[in-house]
Amino acid sequence: MSRSAKIEDDTPNIARRAEADLDPKDWQTFRQEAHRGLDLMIDYLSRVRERKVWQPASDSVRARFRARLPQKGKPLSDLIDEFEQFMLPYANGNLHPLFMGWVHGAGTPVGMVAEMLAAGLNANCGGRDHIAIEVEKQIALWLAEALEFPRESSGVFVTGTSMANLVAALVARTHALGEPVRRSGLREAPYQLVGYASQEAHGSIERAFEIAGIGSAFLRRLPVDRSRKMNVEALRGVIAGDRAAGFLPLLVVGSAGTVNTGSIDDLDALAGLCAEEDLWFHIDGAFGALCVLSPDLKPLVKGIERADSIALDFHKWLHVPYDAGFFLCRHPQAHRETFMSTAAYLARAPRGLAAADIWPCDLGPDLSRGFRALKTWFAFQAFGAERLGDAIAQTCRVARHLESLIERSAAFELCAGARLNIVCFSVQGDATGELNREVVMDLHETGLAAPSITRLEGRPVIRAAIVNHRTRAADMDVFVAAAETSLKRLRAARAGS
Ligand SMILES: Cc1ncc(COP(=O)(O)O)c(C=O)c1O
């Protein structure tokens, strides 16, 4: 058999069908259905307060999502019905003013529209010369302005701060060891790299060390002082000890708002130490970096402007729809050298669509990526930095109100007051934290409020992170009353059993 005949034999036998695309056959019907979907969500958003914070999906609802792969399509109207009936009621709850778990943004109606527009455009923001890339650069410029970074700083959207912290570890590594480390790997490093963060720093930093191949055993966890800030003098000593022992100190990660209590490291002191020690200074500012938008809160993050890089999320305190993390870097060259690829099919052209010098794919691990910049651009344009900063400051005032309620409560005791927007408290005398866990689960199941649990000094405590722009001081009165009722019920059930 000749070679060409063999190739023909391998060609799949595709049945002849009429040519078709995936666009609606009837645009008018599609328009009506699409408008119904939009109206559904506008109704949903305008009535957030009327619903429970959360309710679990029943087994029969969950079973619907174990179905076989559909072979034939259904009308859009059926899908919107299914979404309304079987998904909307069982959402995460983070839009609700009494959702206070973890660190969740609440979204905005404006963000929803922006997300729809971006989906319609379906831009691939890995690179090339199109307007979405300019919008992303605009966000980097705005962020550099707000954080007082140089205008030439480079920035890139990523999924979230976990990814941005990983990007930071990789860029710091390239900066320290040079671009060849990408090929040779860390085996070729002259010494074992080490990094530093406080005991309160987010777990994603540890994971970044693991994924970057440095190893989480080489992330030194520094002790914190009474206000849960990293002990800078202790850090100085540990760095000296590491140098003496033949390690290569690489970077210090400061926290601008820790996930447990919202405490902020002394960023200015850390910046000074990193300058003296010639170390990369990265800041995990997942939510706290955006304190710079509020004149009242900005002094708390003094020193942030001296960092080498910052990781933050627009999807948390700025309520841009998920996901919208960002990595901002003072050293554009080290940033590019960490990720730039020479793949032939990504070569730049002097003119045309493949023109432009730096593409976002040169600044992070992703190639294909969506238009996250648009929803962020909409947020800044629709509300303005001042109003966004006010909404952030408001959550901190609400948290202080919660703190005062807990201080006056006969049932609860304060474990960590509102340094920023997070309050941790416990059932009085609950040494094991078991009742704290029960109260939180009970509140979730009643649908009245959704705080979460964290551990402080080894004990599970109730943690309320006020991130939502919709949350008011009066909601905290409702929350504490609901928690007290829940505790009484639990105690009564225990006494009765
Ligand atoms: C301080 C801090 N760092 C990092 C993260 C991780 O961010 P993401 O969930 O966007 O990856 C969080 C999440 O809450 C956080 O609070």
The ligand as an SDF file (V2000), in Angstrom:
LIG
                    3D

 16 16  0  0  0  0  0  0  0  0999 V2000
   -4.5410   36.1720   53.3560 C   0  0  0  0  0  0  0  0  0  0  0  0
   -4.9540   35.2430   52.2620 C   0  0  0  0  0  0  0  0  0  0  0  0
   -4.0330   34.8020   51.3810 N   0  0  0  0  0  0  0  0  0  0  0  0
   -4.3560   33.9810   50.3780 C   0  0  0  0  0  0  0  0  0  0  0  0
   -5.6440   33.5590   50.1920 C   0  0  0  0  0  0  0  0  0  0  0  0
   -5.9730   32.6560   49.0350 C   0  0  0  0  0  0  0  0  0  0  0  0
   -6.6880   33.3780   48.0930 O   0  0  0  0  0  0  0  0  0  0  0  0
   -7.4950   32.6440   46.9030 P   0  0  0  0  0  0  0  0  0  0  0  0
   -8.5620   31.8730   47.6090 O   0  0  0  0  0  0  0  0  0  0  0  0
   -8.0150   33.7550   46.0760 O   0  0  0  0  0  0  0  0  0  0  0  0
   -6.5360   31.7730   46.1960 O   0  0  0  0  0  0  0  0  0  0  0  0
   -6.6310   33.9740   51.0790 C   0  0  0  0  0  0  0  0  0  0  0  0
   -8.0160   33.4870   50.9460 C   0  0  0  0  0  0  0  0  0  0  0  0
   -8.8770   33.7610   51.7300 O   0  0  0  0  0  0  0  0  0  0  0  0
   -6.2880   34.8490   52.1320 C   0  0  0  0  0  0  0  0  0  0  0  0
   -7.2000   35.3010   53.0000 O   0  0  0  0  0  0  0  0  0  0  0  0
  1  2  1  0
  2  3  1  0
  2 15  2  0
  3  4  2  0
  4  5  1  0
  5  6  1  0
  5 12  2  0
  6  7  1  0
  7  8  1  0
  8  9  2  0
  8 10  1  0
  8 11  1  0
 12 13  1  0
 12 15  1  0
 13 14  2  0
 15 16  1  0
M  END
$$$$
